[in-house]
Each structure stands twice: as structure tokens, then as C-alpha cells.
Amino acid sequence: MRNSMKKLKCVLAVVGLTIAFGACAAGSASLEVRQGWVRWLPGGLPAAGYLTIVNHGDKPVALVKASSPDYGDVMLHRTLSSGGTTRMEAIDRMTVPAHGQAALSPGNYHLMLMQATRPVAPGDQVPVTLQFSDGALLHTQLKVRPANQVN
């Protein structure tokens, strides 16, 4: 009887861990990055990152932070146009609707990649980690393109 109780406890512990790890994986598994790229500018100027985030989940989630080992600072920005003037402003979050998507694209929301930590050039891949309001992390690679290549 004592051995069967030990075995049962072990089985329940393994099942519990499997469920817990499955829940953690599901948070990030519901998010996907598509069409990611970086617009490279010469002379150490800041670069811009663009991508589409797809949320396959049942709840909206907000992108709240981004980072890259290739850049000292990565900020969320959006471009605003008013009265013929265009300016950028830092934002705290960008919502990705449930069963929907949100695009970071030229002239709109984007990642500002500042202070390159290594020489970055067209053709390179830049690793980026996206952090979401639910704690999910999404790791992706963005292909570096010259400023005049948008597709």
C-alpha cells in the first residue's frame, strides 16, 4: 500500500508539472511574428524594426518591451503626422487584439533600435525579444535591409 501511494504521488507530480509547463508554453505559443525586418541606416544612425504580431489567443495582449543584444536600447515608437509635420513619440504599449494582429510598419508603430553594440549591415539577422503584458516572451530574428528596400 505504501509503495502504491508513493507511485501515485510521483505520477501526480509528473502530471502536475506537465500541465504547468504546458500552460507556460501556451502563453507564448499563441503569439507569432511575421514579416520581420530592420531598416538599416549608415553611419551608426538608429535603425527601425518592423514586423507583424499575430495573436492566436482568446485574449488581447499588449507588447510592452523589446530588447536585442545587438542594440543598447530598443524602444517602442509611433509616427504621428499633423499639419504637414511628422514626428515620432515613444509609447508604453501596443495592443494586439485576440484572434487578430498588429503591425509595426513604416510611418506607423515601429521599434527604434539605438546604439548598435556591433557593426550591423544589410543581410545580417538581428535577434529581438518581445515582451508582452501577460509575461510572454517571443524571440525572433529580423533581417536587415538597406533603407531603400522596403520589401
Beta strands, then each sheet from edge to edge (+ up, - down):
strand 1: 31-40
strand 2: 47-55
strand 3: 61-67
strand 4: 71-82
strand 5: 85-90
strand 6: 94-96
strand 7: 100-104
strand 8: 109-116
strand 9: 125-132
strand 10: 137-146
sheet 1: 5+ 4- 8+ 2- 1+ 10+ 9- 3+ 6-
sheet 2: 5+ 4- 8+ 2- 7+
end
